[in-house]
């Protein structure tokens, strides 16, 4: 492909140094991926500046360089493309390089603090069950039809996204559903994509280690909706105080969903139990296998998206009644004796943990209590640690603090920050067991009668990251080992 074909509107071209007729064989933002005929994107990141790696890229055969700051000394025969923002240019050029695949799909993005993974995963399963081929881009995994591809980020970079979308189009997919993280919006990883719709779930404290302030975090989410085209729909949770804020400046068609306030799509929880939800949705009573009010919100959003995309309402509700939880989201197991219950959930923010424990608490029968295992990830927002500790103690009769993914932080320091949020009485009642397996084992031993053991924080993850090394670790396997049980909602394919 000629470089001239990649200089599309939106790439922010400032000036060209060299010939736009040069042949570009592939794109790379990592100098290690550069080969002969590559176009290298020098992106300024939070940790490193891609401009520092331009010499490496040229040495490996790059024929063009996209950059914000043009080097004084230019290699002969190399075209330098100066742009306003290299990250944004990468999005638009990657889209053009792969033939604008997002325009050939109905692509729906879901953003918010909690509920993204469940919503996109269930939308993917729903549409496949309705007879459509669909793709999925999520924290847990990527899917092209039935083909599973490992996922490393909530939202990949522009090259990965467009490459996967191209494969979805080539595989005959009609729809694609993706998580849109606040990092991805700020870093322009979704630049150049054409969305058919956007969904906002909720906004609570998270990622302040990156965004620094809640206002900046909110603006990152809102930017996604501000960029939606008039042909798309924008769907927001009206029960979240920031829901209508997301819709303020969007050109897209605006819709709302709710459990409490008047909205375009409304749902009422008739009954909630460990066996599922009895809902009144769109004036029809339906039974769902998912549990908890937070899932009532997710299900309402899923229904609204399907309707906005033109699906038959009755067919959608019927198909939704067969949906099961996403991996690591309120996954339940019952002890073989039929007494104790175990729950594994990805809840790693104060709001998510409170939703989880409040839901379990509301479903307890007389004589049941909660035994909670919880930790906090390292190199992330430290301010939420004492808050999560207080929430665990508020709802659980017995609490065990342990390691999550300490990453490069001192695990003991993380645990001490959690304890700092407790009064003396609470501290005396909490067990601190850094070894996560031993913490889960102890929780299972502490559980009496028909107690519920809740293991929060890692959910679907199959590793524990310590000092940059990912060690095999799956909460579900460990919990099943010490609480001999059968999974109630094992993953099923749509």
Secondary structure as a PSIPRED ss2 file (coil, helix, strand):
# PSIPRED VFORMAT (PSIPRED V4.0)

   1 X C   1.000  0.000  0.000
   2 X E   0.000  0.000  1.000
   3 X H   0.000  1.000  0.000
   4 X H   0.000  1.000  0.000
   5 X H   0.000  1.000  0.000
   6 X H   0.000  1.000  0.000
   7 X C   1.000  0.000  0.000
   8 X C   1.000  0.000  0.000
   9 X C   1.000  0.000  0.000
  10 X C   1.000  0.000  0.000
  11 X C   1.000  0.000  0.000
  12 X C   1.000  0.000  0.000
  13 X E   0.000  0.000  1.000
  14 X E   0.000  0.000  1.000
  15 X E   0.000  0.000  1.000
  16 X E   0.000  0.000  1.000
  17 X E   0.000  0.000  1.000
  18 X C   1.000  0.000  0.000
  19 X C   1.000  0.000  0.000
  20 X C   1.000  0.000  0.000
  21 X C   1.000  0.000  0.000
  22 X C   1.000  0.000  0.000
  23 X E   0.000  0.000  1.000
  24 X C   1.000  0.000  0.000
  25 X C   1.000  0.000  0.000
  26 X E   0.000  0.000  1.000
  27 X E   0.000  0.000  1.000
  28 X E   0.000  0.000  1.000
  29 X C   1.000  0.000  0.000
  30 X C   1.000  0.000  0.000
  31 X H   0.000  1.000  0.000
  32 X H   0.000  1.000  0.000
  33 X H   0.000  1.000  0.000
  34 X C   1.000  0.000  0.000
  35 X C   1.000  0.000  0.000
  36 X C   1.000  0.000  0.000
  37 X C   1.000  0.000  0.000
  38 X E   0.000  0.000  1.000
  39 X E   0.000  0.000  1.000
  40 X E   0.000  0.000  1.000
  41 X E   0.000  0.000  1.000
  42 X C   1.000  0.000  0.000
  43 X C   1.000  0.000  0.000
  44 X E   0.000  0.000  1.000
  45 X C   1.000  0.000  0.000
  46 X C   1.000  0.000  0.000
  47 X C   1.000  0.000  0.000
  48 X C   1.000  0.000  0.000
  49 X E   0.000  0.000  1.000
  50 X H   0.000  1.000  0.000
  51 X H   0.000  1.000  0.000
  52 X H   0.000  1.000  0.000
  53 X H   0.000  1.000  0.000
  54 X H   0.000  1.000  0.000
  55 X H   0.000  1.000  0.000
  56 X H   0.000  1.000  0.000
  57 X H   0.000  1.000  0.000
  58 X H   0.000  1.000  0.000
  59 X H   0.000  1.000  0.000
  60 X C   1.000  0.000  0.000
  61 X C   1.000  0.000  0.000
  62 X C   1.000  0.000  0.000
  63 X C   1.000  0.000  0.000
  64 X E   0.000  0.000  1.000
  65 X E   0.000  0.000  1.000
  66 X E   0.000  0.000  1.000
  67 X E   0.000  0.000  1.000
  68 X C   1.000  0.000  0.000
  69 X C   1.000  0.000  0.000
  70 X C   1.000  0.000  0.000
  71 X C   1.000  0.000  0.000
  72 X C   1.000  0.000  0.000
  73 X C   1.000  0.000  0.000
  74 X C   1.000  0.000  0.000
  75 X C   1.000  0.000  0.000
  76 X C   1.000  0.000  0.000
  77 X C   1.000  0.000  0.000
  78 X C   1.000  0.000  0.000
  79 X E   0.000  0.000  1.000
  80 X E   0.000  0.000  1.000
  81 X E   0.000  0.000  1.000
  82 X E   0.000  0.000  1.000
  83 X E   0.000  0.000  1.000
  84 X C   1.000  0.000  0.000
  85 X C   1.000  0.000  0.000
  86 X H   0.000  1.000  0.000
  87 X H   0.000  1.000  0.000
  88 X H   0.000  1.000  0.000
  89 X H   0.000  1.000  0.000
  90 X H   0.000  1.000  0.000
  91 X H   0.000  1.000  0.000
  92 X H   0.000  1.000  0.000
  93 X H   0.000  1.000  0.000
  94 X H   0.000  1.000  0.000
  95 X H   0.000  1.000  0.000
  96 X H   0.000  1.000  0.000
  97 X H   0.000  1.000  0.000
  98 X C   1.000  0.000  0.000
  99 X C   1.000  0.000  0.000
 100 X C   1.000  0.000  0.000
 101 X H   0.000  1.000  0.000
 102 X H   0.000  1.000  0.000
 103 X H   0.000  1.000  0.000
 104 X H   0.000  1.000  0.000
 105 X C   1.000  0.000  0.000
 106 X E   0.000  0.000  1.000
 107 X E   0.000  0.000  1.000
 108 X E   0.000  0.000  1.000
 109 X E   0.000  0.000  1.000
 110 X E   0.000  0.000  1.000
 111 X E   0.000  0.000  1.000
 112 X C   1.000  0.000  0.000
 113 X C   1.000  0.000  0.000
 114 X C   1.000  0.000  0.000
 115 X C   1.000  0.000  0.000
 116 X H   0.000  1.000  0.000
 117 X H   0.000  1.000  0.000
 118 X H   0.000  1.000  0.000
 119 X H   0.000  1.000  0.000
 120 X H   0.000  1.000  0.000
 121 X H   0.000  1.000  0.000
 122 X H   0.000  1.000  0.000
 123 X H   0.000  1.000  0.000
 124 X H   0.000  1.000  0.000
 125 X H   0.000  1.000  0.000
 126 X H   0.000  1.000  0.000
 127 X H   0.000  1.000  0.000
 128 X H   0.000  1.000  0.000
 129 X H   0.000  1.000  0.000
 130 X C   1.000  0.000  0.000
 131 X C   1.000  0.000  0.000
 132 X C   1.000  0.000  0.000
 133 X C   1.000  0.000  0.000
 134 X E   0.000  0.000  1.000
 135 X E   0.000  0.000  1.000
 136 X E   0.000  0.000  1.000
 137 X E   0.000  0.000  1.000
 138 X C   1.000  0.000  0.000
 139 X C   1.000  0.000  0.000
 140 X C   1.000  0.000  0.000
 141 X E   0.000  0.000  1.000
 142 X E   0.000  0.000  1.000
 143 X E   0.000  0.000  1.000
 144 X E   0.000  0.000  1.000
 145 X C   1.000  0.000  0.000
 146 X C   1.000  0.000  0.000
 147 X E   0.000  0.000  1.000
 148 X E   0.000  0.000  1.000
 149 X E   0.000  0.000  1.000
 150 X E   0.000  0.000  1.000
 151 X C   1.000  0.000  0.000
 152 X C   1.000  0.000  0.000
 153 X C   1.000  0.000  0.000
 154 X C   1.000  0.000  0.000
 155 X C   1.000  0.000  0.000
 156 X C   1.000  0.000  0.000
 157 X C   1.000  0.000  0.000
 158 X H   0.000  1.000  0.000
 159 X H   0.000  1.000  0.000
 160 X H   0.000  1.000  0.000
 161 X H   0.000  1.000  0.000
 162 X H   0.000  1.000  0.000
 163 X H   0.000  1.000  0.000
 164 X H   0.000  1.000  0.000
 165 X H   0.000  1.000  0.000
 166 X H   0.000  1.000  0.000
 167 X H   0.000  1.000  0.000
 168 X H   0.000  1.000  0.000
 169 X H   0.000  1.000  0.000
 170 X H   0.000  1.000  0.000
 171 X C   1.000  0.000  0.000
 172 X C   1.000  0.000  0.000
 173 X C   1.000  0.000  0.000
 174 X C   1.000  0.000  0.000
 175 X E   0.000  0.000  1.000
 176 X E   0.000  0.000  1.000
 177 X E   0.000  0.000  1.000
 178 X E   0.000  0.000  1.000
 179 X E   0.000  0.000  1.000
 180 X C   1.000  0.000  0.000
 181 X C   1.000  0.000  0.000
 182 X H   0.000  1.000  0.000
 183 X H   0.000  1.000  0.000
 184 X H   0.000  1.000  0.000
 185 X H   0.000  1.000  0.000
 186 X H   0.000  1.000  0.000
 187 X C   1.000  0.000  0.000
 188 X C   1.000  0.000  0.000
 189 X C   1.000  0.000  0.000
 190 X C   1.000  0.000  0.000
 191 X C   1.000  0.000  0.000
 192 X C   1.000  0.000  0.000
 193 X C   1.000  0.000  0.000
 194 X C   1.000  0.000  0.000
 195 X C   1.000  0.000  0.000
 196 X C   1.000  0.000  0.000
 197 X E   0.000  0.000  1.000
 198 X E   0.000  0.000  1.000
 199 X E   0.000  0.000  1.000
 200 X E   0.000  0.000  1.000
 201 X C   1.000  0.000  0.000
 202 X C   1.000  0.000  0.000
 203 X C   1.000  0.000  0.000
 204 X C   1.000  0.000  0.000
 205 X C   1.000  0.000  0.000
 206 X C   1.000  0.000  0.000
 207 X C   1.000  0.000  0.000
 208 X H   0.000  1.000  0.000
 209 X H   0.000  1.000  0.000
 210 X H   0.000  1.000  0.000
 211 X H   0.000  1.000  0.000
 212 X C   1.000  0.000  0.000
 213 X C   1.000  0.000  0.000
 214 X H   0.000  1.000  0.000
 215 X H   0.000  1.000  0.000
 216 X H   0.000  1.000  0.000
 217 X H   0.000  1.000  0.000
 218 X H   0.000  1.000  0.000
 219 X H   0.000  1.000  0.000
 220 X H   0.000  1.000  0.000
 221 X H   0.000  1.000  0.000
 222 X H   0.000  1.000  0.000
 223 X H   0.000  1.000  0.000
 224 X H   0.000  1.000  0.000
 225 X H   0.000  1.000  0.000
 226 X H   0.000  1.000  0.000
 227 X C   1.000  0.000  0.000
 228 X C   1.000  0.000  0.000
 229 X C   1.000  0.000  0.000
 230 X C   1.000  0.000  0.000
 231 X C   1.000  0.000  0.000
 232 X C   1.000  0.000  0.000
 233 X E   0.000  0.000  1.000
 234 X E   0.000  0.000  1.000
 235 X E   0.000  0.000  1.000
 236 X E   0.000  0.000  1.000
 237 X E   0.000  0.000  1.000
 238 X C   1.000  0.000  0.000
 239 X C   1.000  0.000  0.000
 240 X C   1.000  0.000  0.000
 241 X C   1.000  0.000  0.000
 242 X C   1.000  0.000  0.000
 243 X H   0.000  1.000  0.000
 244 X H   0.000  1.000  0.000
 245 X H   0.000  1.000  0.000
 246 X H   0.000  1.000  0.000
 247 X H   0.000  1.000  0.000
 248 X C   1.000  0.000  0.000
 249 X C   1.000  0.000  0.000
 250 X C   1.000  0.000  0.000
 251 X C   1.000  0.000  0.000
 252 X C   1.000  0.000  0.000
 253 X E   0.000  0.000  1.000
 254 X E   0.000  0.000  1.000
 255 X E   0.000  0.000  1.000
 256 X E   0.000  0.000  1.000
 257 X E   0.000  0.000  1.000
 258 X E   0.000  0.000  1.000
 259 X C   1.000  0.000  0.000
 260 X C   1.000  0.000  0.000
 261 X C   1.000  0.000  0.000
 262 X C   1.000  0.000  0.000
 263 X C   1.000  0.000  0.000
 264 X C   1.000  0.000  0.000
 265 X E   0.000  0.000  1.000
 266 X E   0.000  0.000  1.000
 267 X E   0.000  0.000  1.000
 268 X E   0.000  0.000  1.000
 269 X E   0.000  0.000  1.000
 270 X E   0.000  0.000  1.000
 271 X E   0.000  0.000  1.000
 272 X E   0.000  0.000  1.000
 273 X E   0.000  0.000  1.000
 274 X C   1.000  0.000  0.000
 275 X C   1.000  0.000  0.000
 276 X E   0.000  0.000  1.000
 277 X E   0.000  0.000  1.000
 278 X E   0.000  0.000  1.000
 279 X E   0.000  0.000  1.000
 280 X E   0.000  0.000  1.000
 281 X E   0.000  0.000  1.000
 282 X C   1.000  0.000  0.000
 283 X C   1.000  0.000  0.000
 284 X E   0.000  0.000  1.000
 285 X E   0.000  0.000  1.000
 286 X E   0.000  0.000  1.000
 287 X E   0.000  0.000  1.000
 288 X E   0.000  0.000  1.000
 289 X C   1.000  0.000  0.000
 290 X C   1.000  0.000  0.000
 291 X C   1.000  0.000  0.000
 292 X C   1.000  0.000  0.000
 293 X H   0.000  1.000  0.000
 294 X H   0.000  1.000  0.000
 295 X H   0.000  1.000  0.000
 296 X H   0.000  1.000  0.000
 297 X H   0.000  1.000  0.000
 298 X H   0.000  1.000  0.000
 299 X H   0.000  1.000  0.000
 300 X H   0.000  1.000  0.000
 301 X H   0.000  1.000  0.000
 302 X H   0.000  1.000  0.000
 303 X H   0.000  1.000  0.000
 304 X H   0.000  1.000  0.000
 305 X H   0.000  1.000  0.000
 306 X H   0.000  1.000  0.000
 307 X H   0.000  1.000  0.000
 308 X H   0.000  1.000  0.000
 309 X C   1.000  0.000  0.000
 310 X C   1.000  0.000  0.000
 311 X C   1.000  0.000  0.000
 312 X C   1.000  0.000  0.000
 313 X H   0.000  1.000  0.000
 314 X H   0.000  1.000  0.000
 315 X H   0.000  1.000  0.000
 316 X H   0.000  1.000  0.000
 317 X H   0.000  1.000  0.000
 318 X H   0.000  1.000  0.000
 319 X H   0.000  1.000  0.000
 320 X H   0.000  1.000  0.000
 321 X C   1.000  0.000  0.000
 322 X C   1.000  0.000  0.000
 323 X C   1.000  0.000  0.000
 324 X C   1.000  0.000  0.000
 325 X C   1.000  0.000  0.000
 326 X C   1.000  0.000  0.000
 327 X C   1.000  0.000  0.000
 328 X C   1.000  0.000  0.000
 329 X C   1.000  0.000  0.000
 330 X C   1.000  0.000  0.000
 331 X E   0.000  0.000  1.000
 332 X E   0.000  0.000  1.000
 333 X E   0.000  0.000  1.000
 334 X E   0.000  0.000  1.000
 335 X E   0.000  0.000  1.000
 336 X C   1.000  0.000  0.000
 337 X C   1.000  0.000  0.000
 338 X C   1.000  0.000  0.000
 339 X C   1.000  0.000  0.000
 340 X C   1.000  0.000  0.000
 341 X E   0.000  0.000  1.000
 342 X E   0.000  0.000  1.000
 343 X E   0.000  0.000  1.000
 344 X E   0.000  0.000  1.000
 345 X E   0.000  0.000  1.000
 346 X C   1.000  0.000  0.000
 347 X C   1.000  0.000  0.000
 348 X C   1.000  0.000  0.000
 349 X C   1.000  0.000  0.000
 350 X H   0.000  1.000  0.000
 351 X H   0.000  1.000  0.000
 352 X H   0.000  1.000  0.000
 353 X H   0.000  1.000  0.000
 354 X H   0.000  1.000  0.000
 355 X H   0.000  1.000  0.000
 356 X H   0.000  1.000  0.000
 357 X H   0.000  1.000  0.000
 358 X H   0.000  1.000  0.000
 359 X H   0.000  1.000  0.000
 360 X H   0.000  1.000  0.000
 361 X H   0.000  1.000  0.000
 362 X H   0.000  1.000  0.000
 363 X H   0.000  1.000  0.000
 364 X C   1.000  0.000  0.000
 365 X C   1.000  0.000  0.000
 366 X C   1.000  0.000  0.000
 367 X C   1.000  0.000  0.000
 368 X C   1.000  0.000  0.000
 369 X C   1.000  0.000  0.000
 370 X E   0.000  0.000  1.000
 371 X E   0.000  0.000  1.000
 372 X E   0.000  0.000  1.000
 373 X E   0.000  0.000  1.000
 374 X E   0.000  0.000  1.000
 375 X C   1.000  0.000  0.000
 376 X C   1.000  0.000  0.000
 377 X C   1.000  0.000  0.000
 378 X C   1.000  0.000  0.000
 379 X C   1.000  0.000  0.000
 380 X C   1.000  0.000  0.000
 381 X C   1.000  0.000  0.000
 382 X C   1.000  0.000  0.000
 383 X C   1.000  0.000  0.000
 384 X H   0.000  1.000  0.000
 385 X H   0.000  1.000  0.000
 386 X H   0.000  1.000  0.000
 387 X H   0.000  1.000  0.000
 388 X H   0.000  1.000  0.000
 389 X H   0.000  1.000  0.000
 390 X H   0.000  1.000  0.000
 391 X H   0.000  1.000  0.000
 392 X H   0.000  1.000  0.000
 393 X H   0.000  1.000  0.000
 394 X H   0.000  1.000  0.000
 395 X H   0.000  1.000  0.000
 396 X C   1.000  0.000  0.000
 397 X C   1.000  0.000  0.000
 398 X E   0.000  0.000  1.000
 399 X E   0.000  0.000  1.000
 400 X E   0.000  0.000  1.000
 401 X E   0.000  0.000  1.000
 402 X C   1.000  0.000  0.000
 403 X C   1.000  0.000  0.000
 404 X C   1.000  0.000  0.000
 405 X C   1.000  0.000  0.000
 406 X C   1.000  0.000  0.000
 407 X E   0.000  0.000  1.000
 408 X C   1.000  0.000  0.000
 409 X C   1.000  0.000  0.000
 410 X C   1.000  0.000  0.000
 411 X H   0.000  1.000  0.000
 412 X H   0.000  1.000  0.000
 413 X H   0.000  1.000  0.000
 414 X H   0.000  1.000  0.000
 415 X H   0.000  1.000  0.000
 416 X H   0.000  1.000  0.000
 417 X H   0.000  1.000  0.000
 418 X H   0.000  1.000  0.000
 419 X H   0.000  1.000  0.000
 420 X C   1.000  0.000  0.000
 421 X C   1.000  0.000  0.000
 422 X C   1.000  0.000  0.000
 423 X C   1.000  0.000  0.000
 424 X H   0.000  1.000  0.000
 425 X H   0.000  1.000  0.000
 426 X H   0.000  1.000  0.000
 427 X H   0.000  1.000  0.000
 428 X H   0.000  1.000  0.000
 429 X H   0.000  1.000  0.000
 430 X E   0.000  0.000  1.000
 431 X E   0.000  0.000  1.000
 432 X E   0.000  0.000  1.000
 433 X C   1.000  0.000  0.000
 434 X C   1.000  0.000  0.000
 435 X C   1.000  0.000  0.000
 436 X H   0.000  1.000  0.000
 437 X H   0.000  1.000  0.000
 438 X H   0.000  1.000  0.000
 439 X H   0.000  1.000  0.000
 440 X H   0.000  1.000  0.000
 441 X H   0.000  1.000  0.000
 442 X H   0.000  1.000  0.000
 443 X H   0.000  1.000  0.000
 444 X H   0.000  1.000  0.000
 445 X H   0.000  1.000  0.000
 446 X H   0.000  1.000  0.000
 447 X C   1.000  0.000  0.000
 448 X C   1.000  0.000  0.000
 449 X C   1.000  0.000  0.000
 450 X C   1.000  0.000  0.000
 451 X C   1.000  0.000  0.000
 452 X E   0.000  0.000  1.000
 453 X E   0.000  0.000  1.000
 454 X E   0.000  0.000  1.000
 455 X E   0.000  0.000  1.000
 456 X E   0.000  0.000  1.000
 457 X C   1.000  0.000  0.000
 458 X C   1.000  0.000  0.000
 459 X C   1.000  0.000  0.000
 460 X C   1.000  0.000  0.000
 461 X C   1.000  0.000  0.000
 462 X C   1.000  0.000  0.000
 463 X E   0.000  0.000  1.000
 464 X E   0.000  0.000  1.000
 465 X E   0.000  0.000  1.000
 466 X E   0.000  0.000  1.000
 467 X C   1.000  0.000  0.000
 468 X C   1.000  0.000  0.000
 469 X E   0.000  0.000  1.000
 470 X E   0.000  0.000  1.000
 471 X E   0.000  0.000  1.000
 472 X E   0.000  0.000  1.000
 473 X C   1.000  0.000  0.000
 474 X C   1.000  0.000  0.000
 475 X H   0.000  1.000  0.000
 476 X H   0.000  1.000  0.000
 477 X H   0.000  1.000  0.000
 478 X H   0.000  1.000  0.000
 479 X H   0.000  1.000  0.000
 480 X H   0.000  1.000  0.000
 481 X H   0.000  1.000  0.000
 482 X H   0.000  1.000  0.000
 483 X C   1.000  0.000  0.000
 484 X C   1.000  0.000  0.000
 485 X E   0.000  0.000  1.000
 486 X E   0.000  0.000  1.000
 487 X E   0.000  0.000  1.000
 488 X C   1.000  0.000  0.000
 489 X C   1.000  0.000  0.000
 490 X C   1.000  0.000  0.000
 491 X C   1.000  0.000  0.000
 492 X C   1.000  0.000  0.000
 493 X C   1.000  0.000  0.000
 494 X C   1.000  0.000  0.000
